[in-house]
Amino acid sequence: MSKDLYKILDLDTGASTDEIKKAYRKLAMKYHPDRNAWDTEAEAKFKEVNEAYSVLSDAGKRQQYDTFGSTWWGWNPFGGWGFQADDISDIFSSFFGWGFNTGGARKSSERRGEDLEYELHIDLKTSIYWGKDTVEFQRRTYCESCDGDGGSGKTTCGTCGWRGQVTHTSQSPFGVIQQTRTCADCDGSWETFEEVCGECHGEKRILKKEKLDIDIPAGIDEGMVIKLTGEWNAGVGTKASGDLYVRFSVQTSEKWLTRDGVDLHYDLEIDIVEAVLGTKKEIQIPIIGKRNISIDAWVQPESILKMSGDGVKYIDRDTKWDLLIHIHIPTPQKISKKERELYEEIAHEKKINVNSKKGVFEKLFK
């Protein structure tokens, strides 16, 4: 059956190298087996995405694909263009630093657990101060039933020996092609058991639901990552677990308060009378709380009051930056009769020709 590799990655045929990489990264993250436990459709989609990327990311393979397509005799995504299944692991590792065993090469009897990047969304208040969050997830943990061995009566696979793979030879328009595939009898581990563990089914690890409390430091910002050593998948044949990388997505504003790096910005509207005469007042800022401010007479629109040390803490030291209060002086939408008389008096003093048509000022009455 013909495969449209561009369609698999949701791309046009003229896609650039960067577009191919971005599309692959997005889909590989979506269908990664660690995020879709026991979902065979997601696993198949993940392999299909990797196959497509392995071809379209290589200039030579892409040219052959664009010329011949995927239906010419002898083509195989795991051999036709020299692509082997274990290339998926190399591709995925180059993007994310995660391991993924697709077969095609001998699986080491000991390997460190895979890493994972987890995105955590936090509100503005938590990013300014500090907080805790509890995340729930499934991860692969050490199988206690078989002590992480996979079964009992372990022997070397009689089909592939110690290699974990078998080689098949086929003919193509370009000559003889050797295709190396995972040994079906041992699934590439080069081990077989007289009795496979009933808990992990020989995988040496099991999926387990877990909770993890995460301490969120004050000052954490958008895109920052903290590493939690040993908090992801358990190793195979070793207790060297993978690491969990928590990437933060931070809410940047709440009502009139906005964060920009280590500065905080607050939009404050004041009355035109306060702007002309100046004032001292107490204001309530979201999250920050009450603050006493002093506004000089004749303050201009878009002026900024700087409150040093009232901003966000530097994440790596005990120093805070600034709170910047932006002054806005809106035109009154409604005024009382008394206010109208006072404005008219001012207009008279300044010899301003006032539009006094009937109904104009009445619309401004409270």
N, C-alpha and C positions, 0 to 999 in steps of 0.2 A: 504494500500500500504506500502510495506517495506521501511524503511528509513535506509540509511547507515550513521550513525552519524559520523563516521570517515571521510567519503567522504565529508560531509557537512562542516567539519572544515579543509578539505584538508590535512588529516593526514593518516599515516599508522597505522595499528592496534596495533603495538608495541610502539606507541608514549609515551614519558615520560610525567610526570605531568607538567613540565616546558614547554614542546613543546605544550601541550594542552592549557595552559594559554596564550602563545604567539600567537597561532593561533586564539584563541578566541578574544583576544584584537584587533588584526589586523582587523578581519572581523566585529566585533561589531562597531569599529570606522567607517568602510567603509559604513555600512548599517544603521547607527543610523538615526532615523526619522528626527532629527533636521538638518541633512545634506542632506536629500532626501525628501524635502517637497512634500506632496501629491503623493509620489511614492509608490503605493500599493505593487508593486513587491519587492521594497527594504524593506518595512515594514514587509512583509511576510518572507523575507530572514533573517531579523534581529531576528524575533521570532524563526525561525528555528535554527539559530546559537545559540541562548540562550538555546533552548531546548537541543541541542546536548551537549553543555557545562555543563548544569545542570546534565546530566547523566555521561559523561565521566570524570568530575572533582570529582565525588563522587566514592570512591573505591567500595562500596557496589553495587551501581546502575550500575557501569561499569561492574562488575563481572556478574550481572544478564543479562545485555545486551549482553556481550560476550558469555554467555551461551545460552540464549533463543532468542536473536535478538529482533527486534521490531514488529514482526508479530504474536507473540503468543497471544492467545485469552485474551481480557480484557486489553491489554496494551494501555496506553494513555499517551502522553508526559506530560499532566497536571494532572495526577492522578495515573497512573499505578505503579509508584515507589515512591509514596508519594510526587511527585513534584507538586507544585501549581504554577499557573501563576505568582503570585506576587513574586516568587523567582527570576524571571528575573530582577526585579528592584533591589533586594538585590545583585545579582551577578554583574550587571552593575555598581551599586553604589560602590561596593568594589574595582572595577578597576579604575573608573574614577571620582567618587564623583558626578555623574550626576543622577538625578531622571529620571525614565521612567515608565509611568503608563501602565501596561499591563492588569489591571483588576485582579480579583480573590480575592480582599480584598476591603473593603470600602475605597473609595477615600475621603480624608479629604476635607471639604468644603473650607478650607484654606490651601494652601501649597505654600511654597517659590518657586520661579522660578528655573529652572534647570541651572546648570553651563555648560560652554563649554571650551574646550582647543582648541586654534587656533594656527596653525603653520605659522609663518611669516618669509619669506626668505628676507635677507638683504645683501647688498654688503659689501665688506671689508672696503670701505671708511666710510660708515655709522657706522659700528661697532667701528671704531677707534675714530671718532669724535662724531657726533650725527646726528639726522635726524628726519623726519616725514614721515609717510606713511598713506594712506587712504585705508581702507579695506571695501569691500561691502559684505553684507551677508543678509540672511533672518532670522529673529527671531520672536518669539511669543510675541506680545505686547498686552497690556490691551485693551479690546474691549470697545470703547467709546459709541457704539450704545446702548448697554444694561448696560452700566456702570459696566462691568465686572461681571454681575449677571447671564448671560446665557439665560435670557428670563423673562417673566412676569407671575404672578400667580403661584409662586413656591409652591410646596407641597411635602410631604414625599412620596416616591415611594410606591405604594400599593402592589407591588409584593414582594419586599425584606424588606419592612419596612425601618429601618434606617441602615441596614447592608451593602447594596451595593453589596451583593452576594447571590447566591442561592446554595444549596447543593444537589447533586445527588448521589444516591447509586447504585453501580454496583457489579457484582460478578466476581471474578477472580480465577485462580488456587490456589491463596494463601488465598482466603477468600473474605469477603465483603470489598469493598474499597469505601470510600466516596470521591467524587470529588467536590471541591468547585470552582465555576466559577462565573465570573462577571454577574451581573444581566443584562439581555439584554434590559430591559425596561428603565433603568436609566443609563446604561453603568457604573455602579459601583459608581455613585455619590450620590445615595440614594435620589436624587431630580428629580422631574418631573415638567414640566411647562405647563400651559394652552396654552401659546404661546411662542415657541422657537425663540430666536433672529435670524433674517434672515442674520445677518452679520457674526456671529461666530458660528451659528448653535448649540448653547448651550455649546460650548467649553470655553466660557468666555474670550478667547484670539483669536487673528487673526495673520496670518503670514504677515509680512510687510518687504519690502526691505528697508535697511538702510545703511548709510555710517558712518564710525567712523574714526576720525583722531587719530593716535597713535603717541605719542612722544617717540622717541627711544633714550635712554640715551647713552652718550659716554662710551665706554668700554664694552658694552653688548657683551656677548660671546655665543658660541654654547651651546644650551640646557637650557640657562637661561630663567626664566619665570617671567613675571610681571602680577600682578593681577589688573584688572579694575573692581572695585566694582560696582555692579548693572547694568552692561552693557550687560547682556544676557537676557534670557527669563523672561518675566514678571510673577509674581506670579498668582495663581488662588485664587480668593477671598481675595487677599491681594496685596499690592503694593510692597512687598518684592521681588525684582528681583534677578535673579541669577547673578553670576559673570563670567566675561570673563577672561580666563587665556591665555595670549599670550606667546607661546613658540617660541624662536628664532632659526632659522637655518641660520648660518653665513657663508658667503663665506670666505675662509681662505687665499686665495692667488690671486695675480694679477701680471702677468709678473714675475719679479724676486723678488717680495716682498711677504713674507709669515708671517702670524700671528701665534704665539704659545702662547696662554694665554695672558699675558700682555707684552710679548716681540715681537718685529718685527725683522725679518731676511731678509737681502738683499744680493743677490749674485752679486758680482762685478768682472768682468774680467779686468785684467790690462795687459799691454804689458810686455814682459820679460825684456825690458830695464828699465821700471819703477820699476820693482821688484828688479833689481840689483842696480840701482842708487838711488832709492827713488824718490818721487815726491809729489807735492801739486797740487790738482786739484779740480775742481767743478764738481759734479755729479748730475744728475737728477733722483730722485727716484720716481717711480709711487706713486701717492696719497700724499706722504710726501713732494715732491718738491725738490728744489735745496739745496745741502749741500756741504760745503767745507771740504775736508778731507786732511790729511797729512799721507803719507805712507813712513815709514822708509826704508833706503837702506837694501838690502838683505832680504826683507820680504819673508817669506816662503809660499808655497801653503797651502791653507786652514787656513791661519791665520785669526784672527777675530779682527776687529776694533770695539770698544764699544763706542757708543754715548749715554751717560747717560741722562735719562729724555726725550728721543726722541721716546719712544715707546708708548704703549697704556695706557690710563688713567685707574686707578682703578675705578670701577663703583661706589664704595661707599665713595670715598674720592678724593680730588683734588691732586693726585700724579700720575706721569707717570713713566713707567719703561723704558727699554732700546731698542735702535736700534742697532742690531748687524750686522756688514757688513762683510761678508765672502769673503775673497780674493781668486780668482782663477787666475792661470797663465797658459793659454793655449799655446801649441806649435804653432808657426806661420804656417799657411797653405800656404801662399804665401809671397815671399820677392822680393824686387827689385834687380837689378844687383849690385847696390852700396851696399846694405845690404849684399848681398852674399859675396862681396869682403871683407867687414868688418868682417863678421863671419869667413871667411877663414884666415884673418889676426890674429884673436884671436886664431883660431885653431893652426896656425903656432906657435904663441907665447907659447901656452900650449903643443906643440908637439903632437897634436891630429891627428891621421891618418884619413883623411877625405875621404869619398867615393866620388870620383870625376869622376865617369864614365859619359860618355856623356849622357846628357838628364836628369840626376838626378836633378841638380839645375835649369835647364831650366823649369821644371815643377813648380818650386816655384816662377817664375817671375810673377809680377803683369802685 
